[in-house]
Amino acid sequence: MSFKYFLDMAPEEPVIDPSSLTKFRKLRLKNVDLLDLLINKTVEIAIEKEIIKSKSIIVDATHTKARYNQKSPKEILMDRSRKLRKSIYKIDETMKEKFPAKTTTNSLEDEIEYSQKLIDVIEKEETLTQYPKVKEQLNLLKETVADDIEHLQISEDQDAKVGHKSADTAFLGFKTHIAMSEERLITAATVTSGEKNDGKQLETLIEKSKKAGIDVEAVKVIQLTLKREISNTLERMK
């Protein structure tokens, strides 16, 4: 509703089909130049409308976890069915006698079949399904079983790397390095694997911002730890 309000649309107005967004993401956004084109056009319009007046940019990096399952599809199903059974045992341990026998093979199809049988048994117990914890775990397992195979079987992303948010926290994925005007409009962006140093992207962000039409006279950073690297980069660019 907030997006409809922003676009001056009536609440009952239809929106584009979700599949259009999926096709755009999968087919068009693979082209890196397209991201620059969209940003540049946005900046161009903002400058024409005098929305952007500042001559400084703010740089920061956001972390994006890889769409990566460190467990196999079978392990995911086993884990979710186990949590569902555990939530039920806390309420009624006698349900063990009604549950189907667990799979003894490594077949994903067998695990899906077992999960579906487990769901069928539990859904017949209307009293149990009224418990919030059971209902939550049941719905999660149902969604997993019904999920498309493409999503469930995503098991590796060769481009993703381990990055560190701090000395004791890490993530597997990517970094989106962003430059924005003081009016908080994005003027440039680059995407790297998670282990890349934020400061190394500064020169690229400045050049892209200039290409988009921003007269960059100063750079501000969100993370104070980048100040030294940014200072060195600016000196090299001079």
Stockholm file with secondary structure:
# STOCKHOLM 1.0

chainA/1-238         MSFKYFLDMAPEEPVIDPSSLTKFRKLRLKNVDLLDLLINKTVEIAIEKEIIKSKSIIVDATHTKARYNQKSPKEILMDRSRKLRKSIYKIDETMKEKFPAKTTTNSLEDEIEYSQKLIDVIEKEETLTQYPKVKEQLNLLKETVADDIEHLQISEDQDAKVGHKSADTAFLGFKTHIAMSEERLITAATVTSGEKNDGKQLETLIEKSKKAGIDVEAVKVIQLTLKREISNTLERMK
#=GR chainA/1-238 SS CHHHHHTTCCTTCCCCCHHHHHHIIIIITTCHHHHHHHHHHHHHHHHHTTCCCCSEEEEEEEEEECSCCSSCHHHHHHHHHHHHHHHHHTTCGGGGGTSCCCCCSCCHHHHHHHHHHHHHHHHTCTTGGGSHHHHHHHHHHHHHHHSCHHHHTCCCCTTCEEEEEETTEEEEEEEEEEEEETTSCEEEEEEEETTSCGGGGHHHHHHHHHHHTCCCCEEEESSGGGHHHHHHHHHHHC
#=GC SS_cons         CHHHHHTTCCTTCCCCCHHHHHHIIIIITTCHHHHHHHHHHHHHHHHHTTCCCCSEEEEEEEEEECSCCSSCHHHHHHHHHHHHHHHHHTTCGGGGGTSCCCCCSCCHHHHHHHHHHHHHHHHTCTTGGGSHHHHHHHHHHHHHHHSCHHHHTCCCCTTCEEEEEETTEEEEEEEEEEEEETTSCEEEEEEEETTSCGGGGHHHHHHHHHHHTCCCCEEEESSGGGHHHHHHHHHHHC
//
